[in-house]
Amino acid sequence: MSKVNDLKDKTIGFLGLGAMGLPICKGLVKCGYTVIIPTFRKDSPNQPAEKNAAKNEGIAWMLENGAKPSNSQKELLEQSDILIFSLPKSQHVEATVTGKDGVLEVCKPGTLIIDMTSADATSTQKLAKLLEEKEIDLLDAPVSGGSTGAEAQTLTIMVGGKQEVYEKSMPILNTIGTPEKVMYIGPSGSGDLIKCANNFLSACCAAATTEALAVCAKAGIEPHKAIKVIASSGGMSQAATFKFPQLIFPGKGWNFTVGLMGKDVGLFNSAAKDMQIPSLFGNLTSQILTIPMAEEGENADCIAVQKLYERWAKVELCGIDKE
């Protein structure tokens, strides 16, 4: 019987060692994949010192456990059979593909790109056509589950692109996410579109739940009791079942910035506009996220929205479980 192809004979080049990319990449190294990492990229001046320190510790661990360094983007691309991107925005993906020493210049035909960036579906579709001319396949494969899910290798992965390419990539996708939550969505851009729709709902439901809790708390209802009712009734959402009891009440934050969430909600609103579908809740959610961005900057954690309502209602919600 022939051995099932687990793609471990391929070399993976990984670009984007941020809050999500770093644990995803570490998981691949831990599971025995040959991974080239971008050791040429220095600390980000836009990140706090502790995040840069965590990145450097992760890079050191990966190098000690079999990952290979690269001295330039060109070197990384030249040596890779498969590329995985986990970048902040579509603009970064476009620059990596079309720019100097980018994919179109450097990569060989037959290269596969798995783009886990929460990207613009329109941009992804454009890049997929350009890459197809060079016989390079592109899957859009954004994820959900946060850094905790990335570390545990239990992410939800929503994939757009050619189905046969998706099926060929499943060993890697099933390593990064829980196999039951790795889903083929449809043609190029489908993964990106469902991801921004999901994040719009995540932000919208969290803001609406916060508003409901703020009113209840102002009326004298203890927040834990209020969230217990909401989490077991018609108002239930992940905000009530997870975010408030596990993150907001303990004061941990979301570990996701208002800037990135605002970007995803903006992508959803743009898609709705292009299809001439009213995006009433989407635009309102975007405006809510703009307030903490204006006050604290786009790197503020999404818990800033809950803190807004605390100030407006003069109640306590964030960190009430801290000892």
C-alpha positions in Angstrom: 0.0 0.0 0.0 1.4 3.4 -1.0 1.9 6.0 1.7 -0.7 8.8 1.9 0.9 12.0 0.7 1.1 14.3 3.8 3.1 17.0 1.9 6.0 16.6 4.4 8.3 16.1 1.4 7.5 19.7 0.4 9.2 22.9 1.7 6.8 25.5 3.1 7.8 29.2 3.1 6.0 31.2 5.8 5.4 35.0 5.7 3.7 36.8 8.5 4.8 35.9 12.0 2.2 38.0 13.8 -0.3 37.2 16.5 -1.8 34.5 14.3 1.0 33.6 12.0 3.5 32.8 14.7 1.5 30.1 16.5 0.3 28.7 13.1 3.9 28.4 11.9 5.1 26.9 15.2 2.4 24.2 14.9 3.6 23.2 11.4 7.2 23.0 12.7 6.0 20.9 15.7 4.3 18.5 13.4 7.4 17.8 11.3 6.9 20.1 8.2 10.0 21.6 6.6 9.4 25.3 7.1 11.5 28.3 6.0 10.9 31.4 8.1 11.6 35.1 7.5 14.5 35.7 9.8 15.4 38.8 7.7 12.3 40.7 9.0 13.2 42.9 12.0 11.1 43.9 15.0 8.1 46.0 14.0 8.2 49.6 15.3 4.4 49.5 15.5 4.3 46.6 18.0 4.8 46.8 21.8 8.2 45.5 23.0 6.5 42.4 24.6 5.1 41.3 21.2 8.4 41.7 19.5 10.0 39.7 22.3 7.4 36.9 21.9 8.1 36.8 18.1 11.8 36.5 18.6 11.4 33.8 21.2 9.1 31.9 18.7 11.6 32.3 15.9 14.4 30.9 18.2 12.2 28.0 19.2 11.4 27.1 15.5 15.1 27.3 14.5 16.0 25.0 17.3 13.3 22.6 16.2 14.1 22.3 12.5 12.9 25.4 10.8 15.2 27.0 8.2 16.2 30.6 8.2 16.1 32.9 5.1 18.1 36.0 4.5 15.7 37.7 2.1 12.2 37.3 0.7 13.7 36.3 -2.6 15.6 33.4 -0.9 12.5 32.3 0.9 10.4 32.3 -2.2 13.0 30.5 -4.3 13.3 27.6 -1.9 9.5 27.1 -1.3 7.2 24.6 -2.9 4.3 25.9 -0.8 3.8 29.4 0.5 1.7 30.4 3.5 0.8 34.0 4.1 -0.6 35.4 7.3 -0.3 39.1 6.6 -2.3 42.2 8.0 -4.1 43.3 4.8 -4.5 42.7 1.1 -2.1 45.5 0.3 0.7 43.4 1.9 -0.3 40.3 -0.1 -0.4 42.3 -3.3 3.1 43.7 -2.6 4.4 40.2 -1.9 3.0 38.8 -5.1 3.5 41.6 -7.6 6.4 43.6 -6.1 10.2 43.4 -6.5 11.5 40.0 -5.7 7.9 38.9 -5.3 6.0 35.7 -6.2 5.5 36.6 -9.9 9.2 37.3 -10.4 10.7 34.5 -8.3 8.4 31.5 -7.8 8.5 28.5 -10.1 5.4 27.1 -11.8 3.6 24.6 -9.7 4.1 26.6 -6.5 1.0 26.7 -4.2 0.0 29.7 -2.1 -2.3 29.3 0.9 -3.2 32.9 1.9 -4.5 33.0 5.5 -4.8 36.8 5.5 -8.2 38.3 6.2 -8.2 39.8 2.7 -10.3 41.6 0.2 -12.1 39.1 -2.0 -11.8 41.3 -5.0 -8.0 41.6 -4.6 -7.7 37.9 -4.1 -9.6 37.2 -7.3 -7.4 39.6 -9.2 -4.2 38.0 -7.8 -5.5 34.4 -8.5 -5.9 35.3 -12.2 -2.4 36.8 -12.4 -0.9 33.8 -10.7 -2.8 31.3 -12.8 -1.0 32.7 -15.9 2.3 31.7 -14.2 0.9 28.2 -13.3 0.8 29.1 -9.6 -2.3 28.3 -7.6 -3.8 30.5 -4.9 -6.2 29.5 -2.1 -7.7 32.1 0.1 -7.9 30.4 3.5 -8.7 32.9 6.3 -9.1 31.6 9.8 -11.2 32.1 12.9 -10.5 31.0 16.4 -7.9 33.6 17.6 -4.4 33.1 18.8 -5.6 30.4 21.3 -7.0 28.3 18.5 -3.9 28.9 16.5 -1.7 27.6 19.3 -4.0 24.6 19.9 -4.2 23.9 16.1 -8.0 24.0 16.3 -8.8 26.9 14.0 -11.8 27.2 11.7 -10.5 27.6 8.1 -12.7 28.8 5.3 -11.2 28.1 1.9 -11.8 29.6 -1.6 -10.2 28.6 -4.8 -10.1 25.5 -7.0 -11.6 22.5 -5.2 -8.9 20.1 -6.5 -6.2 22.4 -5.1 -8.0 22.6 -1.7 -8.2 18.8 -1.6 -4.5 18.6 -2.4 -3.8 21.0 0.5 -5.9 19.3 3.1 -3.0 17.7 5.1 -1.6 21.1 5.9 -5.0 22.7 6.5 -6.0 19.9 8.8 -2.8 20.4 10.7 -3.5 24.1 11.3 -7.2 23.6 12.0 -9.6 21.1 13.3 -10.5 18.9 10.3 -14.2 19.2 11.0 -13.9 23.0 10.8 -11.8 23.1 7.6 -14.3 23.9 5.0 -14.3 24.4 1.2 -16.5 27.4 0.5 -16.3 28.0 -3.2 -14.4 29.8 -6.0 -11.6 32.3 -5.4 -12.5 35.0 -2.9 -15.3 32.9 -1.2 -13.2 32.3 1.9 -12.3 36.0 2.2 -16.0 37.0 1.8 -17.3 34.6 4.5 -14.6 35.6 6.9 -15.4 39.3 6.7 -19.1 38.4 7.1 -18.3 36.4 10.1 -16.2 39.1 11.7 -18.9 41.7 11.0 -21.3 39.5 13.0 -18.8 38.9 15.7 -18.3 42.7 16.2 -22.0 43.5 15.8 -23.2 40.9 18.3 -20.5 41.9 20.8 -21.5 45.6 20.6 -25.2 44.8 20.8 -24.7 42.5 23.8 -22.6 45.1 25.5 -25.4 47.7 25.0 -27.9 45.3 26.5 -25.7 44.5 29.5 -24.9 48.2 30.1 -28.7 49.0 30.3 -29.3 46.0 32.6 -26.4 47.0 34.8 -27.6 50.6 35.0 -30.9 49.2 36.1 -29.3 47.3 38.9 -29.2 43.8 37.4 -25.9 42.1 38.3 -23.9 41.5 35.0 -23.2 37.8 35.6 -26.9 37.1 36.0 -27.8 39.2 33.0 -25.3 37.3 30.8 -26.4 33.9 32.1 -30.0 34.7 31.0 -28.9 36.1 27.6 -26.5 33.1 27.0 -29.4 30.7 27.5 -32.1 32.6 25.7 -33.0 34.1 22.3 -30.3 36.8 22.6 -27.5 34.2 22.7 -24.3 34.7 20.7 -20.7 33.9 21.2 -20.4 37.3 22.9 -22.7 36.0 25.7 -21.4 32.4 25.8 -17.7 33.1 25.5 -16.5 36.7 25.2 -18.1 38.1 28.3 -17.5 35.2 30.7 -14.1 34.2 29.5 -12.5 37.5 28.3 -14.3 40.7 29.2 -15.4 40.0 32.8 -11.9 38.7 33.6 -10.5 41.8 31.9 -8.3 39.8 29.4 -9.2 41.6 26.2 -9.9 40.0 22.8 -6.3 39.9 21.7 -7.6 41.4 18.4 -7.3 45.1 17.5 -10.1 47.5 16.6 -8.1 48.4 13.5 -8.2 44.8 12.1 -11.8 44.3 13.1 -12.7 47.6 11.5 -10.9 46.5 8.3 -12.9 43.3 8.1 -16.2 45.1 8.8 -15.2 47.6 6.1 -14.6 44.8 3.6 -18.1 43.4 4.4 -19.7 46.8 3.8 -17.8 47.2 0.5 -18.9 43.8 -0.7 -22.5 44.6 0.2 -22.3 48.0 -1.6 -20.9 46.3 -4.7 -23.9 44.0 -4.7 -26.3 46.8 -4.0 -27.4 45.3 -0.7 -28.1 47.7 2.2 -25.6 47.2 5.0 -27.4 49.0 7.8 -25.9 47.1 10.8 -22.6 46.8 9.0 -22.2 50.5 8.7 -23.3 51.2 12.3 -20.9 48.6 13.6 -18.1 50.3 11.5 -18.9 53.6 13.2 -18.9 52.1 16.6 -15.4 50.7 16.0 -14.2 54.1 14.7 -14.7 55.7 18.1 -12.0 53.8 20.0 -9.8 54.0 16.9 -10.1 57.8 17.0 -9.5 57.9 20.8 -6.8 55.3 21.2 -5.5 54.3 17.7 -6.1 51.3 15.6 -3.9 49.0 17.8 -6.3 49.3 20.7 -7.8 45.9 21.7 -11.5 45.3 20.8 -12.4 45.4 24.5 -12.2 49.2 24.0 -15.8 49.0 22.7 -17.0 47.5 26.0 -15.1 50.2 27.8 -17.0 52.8 25.8 -20.3 51.5 27.1 -18.9 51.4 30.7 -18.1 55.1 30.4 -21.4 56.0 28.7 -23.6 54.1 31.2 -21.3 54.6 34.2 -21.3 50.9 35.0 -18.5 48.2 35.4 -18.2 45.3 33.0 -14.5 44.9 32.1 -12.4 43.1 34.7 -15.1 42.6 37.3 -13.9 39.1 37.9 -10.3 40.2 38.7 -9.3 39.4 42.2 
